[in-house]
Amino acid sequence: MKDIDNLSENFQLACKGKVRDIYSLESDKLLIFTSDRISAFDFTFEDHIEGKGAILTEMSKFWFHKTTHIIENHLCTTDLNLSQYLEERCMVVKKTKVLPIEAIVRGYITGSAWKEYSKNNSINDEIINKVYKKNDRLDIPIFTPSTKAMDGEKDVNIDISKMREIIGGELTDKIVKVSLDLYSFAYEYARKKGVIIADTKFEFGLDSNDKLILIDEIFTPDCSRFWLFDHDSQKINHDAFDKQFFRDYLIENEWKNEQINIPEKIKKEIMFKYRTASKLILE
């Protein structure tokens, strides 16, 4: 595509992630282009979901602005006079030293947490001394970190003591507190909009002054599990409208960890779910 070619012609590609391409901009800034690629189970598909990158960028910008009272983030306001296509998918951000941790917060017992709990009565190898049913709300949100894997590799769940070994005790304590504060704030905000954020993940970096800041993306369908909440009935629809739909499709079709052409009806359903999340939360 011509717009993407223009990025490569005008900026130096510094890093290509699962979904985001990162370009060098200035000595202390980067340009992040959020593509329409989709990843699942730490695998990136070459087939694109048209419009996905724009939704992820819009939602991330919204939440970055909403949460500055909790922690500073990497978003800058530099205007690059890009095309509309690129403006919808690009963010100018501060350059940071990325910490090798996925900061995961769970408010409900679902997904991989439910699988572990139902088998071992634990989450991240920590024993849970209460009986829960699938998709129950936890008494209090819990922090369950993992390593941050490179593309093609697998994230590994770790406990907080291991996290301390990797990045140190002081940073660990800050990240745990900030992550829980972010989740609690966004949970209440989204619930009023008819959305339950069941779980989510964050990434953090250190700026040039070694200050902890929030990076990457925040509360999007790619990094969070969203459920519909009906205020009148006080009931939750656990049919997630996020990337879980695509993961379920892969499991049901016994996907073999290889590139596939994603059927058009699956692409349309993914985009319907992503647009639903965006519309409910942002409007």
N, C-alpha and C positions, 0 to 999 in steps of 0.2 A: 504494500500500500504506500502511496506517495507520501502521506503524512509521516508515517513511521520512517521511511527512507530519509526524509528531511531531518528527523532527529539524529539519525546516524551520521548524516553529512555535517551537521552543525555542532554536535556534542560527542564527546568521547565516551563510549560504553565502558563503564567501570565494573559492572556486575550484572549478570542475568540470573534472576531468581526463578522460582516456580511460576509466578504470575507477574512479577514486576521486573522491569528493566531499569537499571540505575545508571545515570549518566553523570559525569563530572561537569560541574557548572562553574564554580569558583573554588578558591582554596578552602573555603569553609562551608560550601553548599553543594547539594546534589539535586538533580532533577529525577524524580521517580515517575516512570510511565507505567500505569497499570493496564496490562494487556487484557484481551478477552480470553486468555488461556484459562483452563480450569485444572486443578490438581485434586487428587484424592488418594488416600493411603500413601502419601509421600511420593506420588507419581504424577508427572505433568503430562497432560495430553496435548498433542499438536493441533488437534481439531479445536476451533475456537467457538465460543458462545457469544454471538454478536450483541454488544451493548453491556456485557457484564462488567467490563473495566470501568465504564462511566459510572455505573451504580456504586461500585465499591469506592471509587474516589469521592463521589458526592457524600456518601454516608460517613466515610472517614473524616472528611473535612468538617462535616456537621458535628461529629462527636469530639473531634480535637478542639473545636471552638467551645463546645459545651463543658469541657472538663478541665479547663485551664486553672480553675480554682483548686483542683486537687493536685495536679502536677503539670509542669511545663512540658510541651511536646515539640517535635521537630519541625512543625509546619511554619513556613515563611510566606510572605505575601508578595514576593517579587513577581512583577508582571513581565512575561516574556513575549507577549504579542504573538502567541501561537495560533494555529487554526482552531476552529471550534472543536473539531475531533480531538485534537491534542489537549486543548484546555480542559475538556471534560474528563480526561484521563491522566493528567499530569499534576504533580505537586512539587513545588520547590521546597526543599527541606534542609535543615542544618546537618552537616556531616558529623557523625558520631562514631564512637567505638562501640560496635554492637556487642551486647552481652550474649553469651551462648546458651541462653535459657528461654524456654517457652513458659510464660507465667500463666497457668491455667486456673480459673476459678469456676467452681461448680456449685450451683444453687439447688440443683435437683439431681436425683440419682438416676441417671439415664446413660445411654451409650456405653462406652467402654467401662465407665464406673459401675454401671449396673451389672455388666458381665462379670467383672471381678467380684463385686459384692455378692451376687447370687451364687458364685462358686466358692469363694473363700471368706465371706463375711468381712471383707476389707476393701479399702480403696487406697491405691498406691501403697499397698502392703501395710496399711494402718488399720487395725481392727476397729470395726464400727459396732459399738455396743447398743444397737437399737434395731428393731425389726422395721424394715422399709419394704414397700412394694415398688415395682417398677414405675418410674416417673414421679415418685413422691418428692415433695420439697424437703430438703435437708433442714434440720433444726437451725443451723447456721451455715452460710456458705463456707466451703473449704478450699484451700489452696493446694493444688497438686501439680508441681512443676514437671517439666521434661527437658531433655536436651534439645537444642536447636540443630536439626540435621541439615546437611547439604542436600541439594536436589539429587534424588535417586537413592538416598539413604533414609533410614528409619529414625524417627524421634524415639527416645528411650525415656520411659517414666522413671523419675528419681524421687527420693524423699528430700525433705528440707535439709537434713544433715549433709547429704551429698551436694546439694546446691551450695551450702556454705563452703564446702571444700573447693568447689569450682570457682565461685566469685567472691567468697569472703562473707563473714557474718554480718557486717554492717550493711552491705548492699542487699543481702538476702532479707534482712529485717525490713529495710525500706521498701523493697519490691513487694513483699508479702502484704504489708500494710496498705500501700498504694493500690495494689491490685484489688484487694477486698473493698477499699473505699470507692474505686472506680465502678466495680460491679454493683455495689449497693446503690450508688447514685443512679446509674443507668437503668438498673432493674426497676426502681420506683418510677423513673421518668417513662420508660417504655410501657410499664404496666398500665399507666393512666391512658396510654394510647391504644391499649388493646393487644399488647405484645408481651409475652413472657420471655425473658432472656434466661434460658435454662443453664447455659454455661458459656464460657468465652475464654479467649486467650489474648495475652498482651506480649509485646516485645519492648525491650528497653535498651537504651544506649547511654554512653557517657559523653558529654560535650567536651569542648576544649579545656574547660575548667574542672573536668571530672564530676560534673553535676549530672545526677540521674534525670533522664528525660524519656518520655514516651515516644515510641517510633512505630514505623511500619503502617499498620491499619488498626482500626478500633471499632468494635461492635458492628461488623458487617456480616452478611450471610456466609462469607468465606471463613470467618474466624469465630462465629457465635452460633448457638443453636436457638432458633426462634420458634415459639409456639403462639397460636392465637388464644386470646383470653376474652371471654364474653363477660362483660361487667354485669349484665342483667342476671344471668344464670350463675355467675361466679365459677364457670366451668372452663377448663383448658382443653383445646384441641391439640393433641400431641402429635399430629401429623405435621412434622417440622417443615417450615417454609424457608429452607436454607440449603446448604450443600449436602445435607443428609440424604435428600431425595436421590441425588446422583450416586452417592455411596451405596444406597440400597439397590439401585438399578444394577450397579456393577456386581454386587454380591448375588443378586437373583439370577444374573446371567453368567455366573461362574467365570468372571473376568480373570484372565491369566497374566496379569501384570505386563500388558503389552499395549501398543498403540491401537486404537480402534477409531472408526468413523462413528461419531455419536449421532444416533437417529434424530431427525428433525423434530419429532414429537417430544423427545427427551429434552432437546435444547429449548423448545418453546415452554415446556413445563418448568424448567430451571429458571428461565427468565421471568415467568409469571410469578414464581415464588420470590425471586429477588426483588422484583418491582413491588410486590405486595409489602414486603418488609420495609422497603424504602418509603413507600407512600404512607403507610401507617405511622411510622416513626417520625418522618421529616415534616409531614404536613400538620 
